[in-house]
Amino acid sequence: MNEQLLDALDTAETMEEVAENAVHNALSTMEESFGLVKNNLLLKKGELDKKAVEELAPIVNIESDEQLKTVRRVLTDAGKSIKEVSEMRLNTTRPIDAFKKEIISVEKEICANLQTESDRVKGLADSYEVTEAKRRKEEQEKLQREIDKNNEVERVRIALKSEASIKFDRFVANVVEELKTRFSKLTLADFDSNISLLNNYKPILKEDAYDSFFVAYYNNALIQGDEYLKLQRHAKVDIPLQVFQERYAASVNAVVSEIKAMVPARKKELQDLADLEEKNAEEARRIREENERKANDEREKRAQAAKEEEDRKRKEAEQQTSQQQLQSQLSTQSKMQAVGPVSVKKSLMKASVTIYDAYKELVSFYIKSGGDISKLEFLADFAAKNGQPKITGVTYNV
């Protein structure tokens, strides 16, 4: 080995080259030694193969204790031969294993400080990535909650007003229906007294009835009770009691005027009916039933008309809510840029697809409902910028 080291020093210029040359020379010597060991092992192969063929191969069955003893002796001898070959191999590989173990130990010692610092810095990097990913996720979730809350606030704000208008109209319709029903059921005996009350009747909308109009469902996971009450108060400011009172009085007084105009004819009809009852009870019954049938038909028509009007207003409110939510989503897109480059890109792509599809649905719904898209600027603008996207069953008039 010393001669190999001297040869390596003679031909090397750096310590790295010295090490490389020494290893190269050592490997050359080792290869020669390995060749000799291999040849010796191969010589043993013939001996072991002979034992396998002559001593073990003939044994196919054991039929007595004597045969068992013989087999055990043969097996012991075979085991010794195999162990002898193993020892020949170990005599060569033990020094190599020891040298390898020593080199690995030196490697670990050399790299110890760098490895320790690398592990420490890697821990810092991993910790930062985990913390930053958590922070971005929390920010995105916070922003999504803010968007969801803003959408819910806007929906409730619109719903409170639209529901108040719908409930008010229903309330007025019920009062009107009650007046007409009572008038249709008046008898000759109580006719004058009730008409006297009607002449002095002044329609007044009570405050508790007014308060009952401003009720809408809200998601209490997004809006707290005090926030909902605040939205209620704002809705009442926009539609005060006085506004509903004036509309209530106008609607009811109009019906009262209609009823008053019918008083003479109705009283004459009741008087004629009473006279007829005296003469012909059967004809009187028929006329009474006919009058009741007509009254029922009128009530059903009025109820159907009121329901259709209520459905129309609710659809308008839902359409307005959809528009407001879409505009809210557009206004919050810029905020998503603070979340982080990767999640922002995905969020913006998702938001763009969602908004595009939502506008397509809104355009489709509006046109199918009989609306002219050119009269809604934001829909017309969307259609123009997006090349009038194709929607099944929809044609444009932009």
C-alpha positions, 0 to 999 in steps of 0.5 A, a space after each residue: 500500500 505504501 508503494 502505491 501511495 508513493 506512486 500516487 504522490 509522484 503522478 499527482 498535483 493535488 491532494 484530491 488526485 493523490 487520493 484518486 490515484 491511491 484508490 485506483 492503484 489499490 483497486 487494481 491490486 484488489 482486483 487481482 486478489 479477488 481473481 485469485 479468491 474467485 478461482 479458489 472458490 470455483 475449485 471448491 465448486 467441483 468438490 461440493 458438486 461431487 458431494 451433492 451428486 454422490 452423497 445427497 442426490 441418491 437419498 430419496 427416502 428414509 426407512 430406518 433409524 440407521 439410515 437417519 443417522 447416516 443422513 444426519 452425518 452426511 448433512 453435517 459434513 455438507 454443512 461443514 463444506 458450505 461453511 468452509 466456503 463461507 469462511 473463504 469468502 469472509 476472509 476476503 470481505 471482512 477487511 473490505 467491510 471494515 474499511 467501508 465502515 471506517 470510510 462511512 464513519 469518516 464521511 459522517 464526521 466530515 459532513 456532520 456540521 454541514 448536515 446539522 445546519 442543513 437539517 436546521 435550515 430545512 426545518 426553517 424552510 419547511 416550517 415557513 412553507 407550512 405556516 405560509 400555506 396555513 396563513 394563505 388558507 386562513 386569509 382565503 377562507 376569511 375573504 370567502 366568509 366576507 364575500 358570503 356575508 356581503 352576499 347574504 347581507 345584500 340578499 336580506 336587504 333586498 328580500 326585506 323590502 320585496 317581502 315587505 311589499 309582497 306581504 303588504 299587498 297580501 294584507 291589503 288584498 285580504 282586507 279588500 276581500 273581507 270588505 267585499 265578502 261582508 258586503 256580499 253577505 249582508 242581509 236586509 235586516 242588517 244592511 242599513 246599520 253596516 252601510 252606516 259603519 262603512 260610511 264612517 270607516 277610515 282605513 288605518 294601518 296599525 304599526 304591529 301589522 306594518 312591523 310584520 311585513 319586514 320579515 325575511 329568512 337570513 343565515 344566522 351563521 353569516 348574519 348575527 341577530 343584531 345585524 339582522 335587526 339593523 337591516 330591518 330598521 334600514 328597510 323601514 327607513 326606506 319604506 316608512 309606515 306613512 308610505 304604506 299607510 297612504 297606499 293602504 288608505 288609497 287601496 281600501 278607500 277605492 274599494 269602499 267607494 266601489 261598494 258604496 256605488 253598489 249600495 242602492 242596487 244591492 239594497 234593491 236586490 235584497 228587497 226584491 229578493 225578500 219580496 220574491 221570497 214571500 211569493 216564491 221561496 224556490 226562485 228566491 233560493 235559486 237567485 241566492 245560490 246564483 249570487 253566492 256562486 258569482 261572489 265565489 267566482 269573483 273571490 277566486 279570480 281576485 285570489 288568483 290575480 293576487 297570487 300571480 302578482 305576488 309571484 311576479 314581484 318575487 321573481 323580480 326580487 330574485 333577479 335583482 338579488 342575483 344581479 347584486 350578488 354578481 356585482 358583489 363578486 366582481 368587486 371582490 375579485 381584486 381583493 383575492 390578489 392579497 391571498 397568494 400567487 398560486 391560490 389567487 390564480 386558481 381563485 380568479 379562474 374559478 371566479 371568472 368561470 362562475 361569473 360567466 356561467 351566472 351571467 349566461 343563466 341570467 341572460 337566458 332567464 331574462 330573455 325567456 321571461 320576455 325581457 329585452 336584453 338591450 334594456 338592461 345595460 349590464 347584460 347587453 355589455 356582457 353579451 357584447 364583450 363575450 361575443 354573444 355566448 350561445 345559450 340554448 333557446 335564447 336569441 339576442 336583440 342587442 
